[in-house]
Amino acid sequence: MSALTAVHTIADLRSLVARWRKAGERVALVPTMGALHEGHISLTQIAREKGAKTLVSIFVNPTQFAPHEDFGKYPRTFEADCARLRTAQVDAVFAPLPEDIYPEGFCTTISLAGPATAGLEDKFRPTHFAGVATIVAKLLLQATPDLAIFGQKDFQQLAVIRQMALDLDLHIEIIGAPTIRAEDGLALSSRNAYLSQEERAIAPLLHANMQAAAKAIVAGGAIETTLDQARTAITQAGFAIDYLELRDARSLAKIEKLSDRPLRLLAAARLGKTRLIDNIAVNG
Ligand code: AMP
């Protein structure tokens, strides 16, 4: 197993990255909130394949949670996370303290439009993306990586970050990585740990119904009718749906009819107290 350097302050992070740069290395950042699983590890593998020094940040970012959400009970498993990162031959982990990220008097946030106001996650978590964009901007400015890797699992988030990197001239390559799933199709997520055994058995039905809907739409099924049938099936399986929508994969704009443009089917649904999100490509 290789050595994993752990840094906890922004100053130590900057020195580490400066040492790497002096040695002529490229740097890849994988931002996470910890409770790491194979989905996160797949992002670090992409970084390694790019030949870059791999830095994983672990920070449960309070500003992206609304007061009623799960910030307090979000799983925090730092030692187990480090063990996984060592096995994955990650070079360093950055785990800052909240007071260093948001010191007394902190009052700046990133204000967003475009993909951040597409009416998907933003409709149900109205303050979420401002929190995400602000922490990601801070981490990117602290680590100054050449590339940063994000999962397509959080598809709207990826679009928001790409747009932010473009608009703010961050000059960092943003890579979107495929969603890693359990064998039964459930997208891996740290929040899956909240599911009871019974809920875990039902959870893959979200993805299964999305796949069936995507197939029906590609085969020529009427979009709204097909989506309505999928919504009914998902609800009958025991979910409370926040949204199930077909969107343009690039702009996230609403779709009236099929075209050659890449489309994405996106969903969020609650199973008991757990909120699951998923998305799949519809036409290749
Ligand atoms: P999180 O720790 O949930 O904030 O996720 C950190 C990063 O891992 C984000 O870029 C996520 O999109 C990505 N991620 C989470 N789950 C998966 C998964 N199942 N497959 C691929 N990437 C994922």
Residues whose N, C-alpha, C, O or C-beta is under 5 A from the ligand:
A	BS01	AMP	P31 T32 M33 G34 G39 H40 I149 F150 G151 Q152 K153 D154 A177 P178 T179 I180 A187 L188 S189
